[in-house]
């Protein structure tokens, strides 16, 4: 089985700002795209498009929900943001481009980035035919955060 790893890398927070958007991706910078991207970078809580819309409206009161959807789609298509989907939930958006997975707390709905331990080969946990080339893998875990009793 062939396994293709992602070539996406996260840029440091010091460099990765909405103002560097066109430099990083070649995407034409508009005020709307800049604000949508900045919202995602400022609060990395995997917001829905509707949540992004309400946050962006604080700076751009006349922006429409359709424009926010279009901006998010452009950011996803240019590889600047990942679209994260959970069963029966609205899509969420994640600016973390380093290979990682997600954990969703079923009690609160909050989503956390999780890292894969270095040196772990996911092929050891998956049985696929030899002639399969995995192009992408997404790890999504659901459960609840157990608070220690004290």
Secondary structure, 3 states (H helix, E strand, C coil): CEECCCCCCCCCCCCCCHHHHHHHHCCCCCHHHHHHHHHHHHCCCCCEHHHHHHHHCCCCCCCCHHHHHHHHHHHHHCCCCEEECCCCCCCEEECCCCCCEEEEECCCCCEEEECCCCCCCHHHHCCCCCCCEECCCCCEEEECCCCCCC
